[in-house]
Amino acid sequence: MQETDMKEKLQKIIEAYDELQAKMGDPAVLADQKEYNRLAKEYASQGPLAKKAAEYVAAMDDLEAAKEMLSDADMKEFAQEEIASIEGRLPQLEEDIKFMLIPADPADDKDIIVEIRAAAGGDLYKMYERFAAAQGWKTETMDASPSEAGGFKEIQFKVKGDHVYSVMKFESGVHRVQRVPKTESQGRIQTSTATVAVLP
């Protein structure tokens, strides 16, 4: 994407965000709780992108101003430093924005059910339980089959909270678990696998 095209596209995003803010102050919208809640949710989700877009547009404006200063002998050195600084920041800003522009998965806000199958599942379950607690999510065990080794042959649990699926969806698959079993006196590491399924 050309920088000028990117700037124009981002200016439209900023304008749309400002329009959303204006709509939320409309008495007709304030009187309609359902519509207000819908707009408030959209406003909150667009906030980080609008902020990053404003940062990019400001950087492009500063770059143009710095390039105009190059013709002034007294300001040339400052302008060159400013151009180098801005051009150094632009690639990361562009990457961040492109990532934010990827359409959201409709399931991202949903709660999830996680199923772990393996003898080492108990270790993984404890790890997910601690991670969920750190995110402020709630976990609820649905079904568990303990194994003789002290873990689980299989365990199913729910995780409830904000944006749970968007964070956890990439956990699906086969995980390698390494640990030193309690019965191991030489400190040898045992490697086993666990299969994880994450369902919205």
ABEGO torsion letter per residue (X at the ends): XBAAAAAAAAAAAAAAAAAAAAAAABAAAAABAAAAAAAAAAAAAAAAAAAAAAAAAAAAAAAAAAAAAAABAAAAAAAAAAAAAAAAAAAAAAAAAAAAABBBBAAAABBBBBBBBEAAAAAAAAAAAAAAAAAGBBBBBABBBBBAAGBBABBBBBBBEBGAAAAAAAABEBBBBBBBBAABAAGBBBBBBBBBBBBX
